[in-house]
């Protein structure tokens, strides 16, 4: 077990593609592709595409 390195979870934000608002915060392991999800945008009151962005 001593040889394993743990990857720390990092904080990422989901940003609305249409308004640019930071609506959601996630903690996930580094690496992999950027998330692109359909989430609810309170300002527009409808579901829009949200893209992962680091701070």
C-alpha positions in Angstrom: 0.0 0.0 0.0 2.9 2.4 0.5 3.6 2.6 -3.2 0.2 3.9 -4.2 -0.2 7.6 -4.8 -3.6 9.2 -4.1 -5.0 11.7 -6.5 -6.7 14.5 -4.5 -10.2 15.6 -5.6 -10.3 19.0 -7.1 -13.1 21.5 -7.2 -14.5 22.3 -10.6 -17.4 24.5 -11.7 -20.1 24.0 -14.2 -20.6 27.1 -16.2 -23.7 27.8 -18.3 -22.8 28.2 -22.0 -25.5 30.7 -22.7 -25.2 33.1 -19.7 -21.7 32.4 -18.3 -23.1 31.9 -14.8 -21.3 29.5 -12.4 -24.4 27.5 -11.3 -22.9 24.2 -10.0 -19.8 23.1 -8.0 -18.4 19.6 -8.2 -15.5 17.8 -6.6 -13.9 15.2 -8.9 -10.6 13.4 -9.5 -8.3 15.1 -11.9 -7.9 13.7 -15.4 -10.3 12.6 -18.0 -12.4 14.7 -20.4 -14.2 17.9 -19.5 -17.7 17.4 -18.4 -20.5 18.8 -20.7 -23.9 18.3 -19.1 -27.4 19.5 -19.6 -28.3 21.2 -16.3 -31.0 23.7 -15.1 -30.2 27.4 -15.4 -32.1 29.5 -12.9 -31.7 32.7 -14.8 -33.1 31.4 -18.0 -35.5 29.0 -16.2 -34.7 26.1 -18.6 -32.1 23.4 -19.1 -29.0 24.5 -21.0 -25.6 23.0 -21.6 -23.0 23.5 -18.9 -19.3 23.0 -19.3 -16.7 22.2 -16.7 -14.3 25.0 -15.8 -11.5 25.1 -13.2 -11.1 28.3 -11.1 
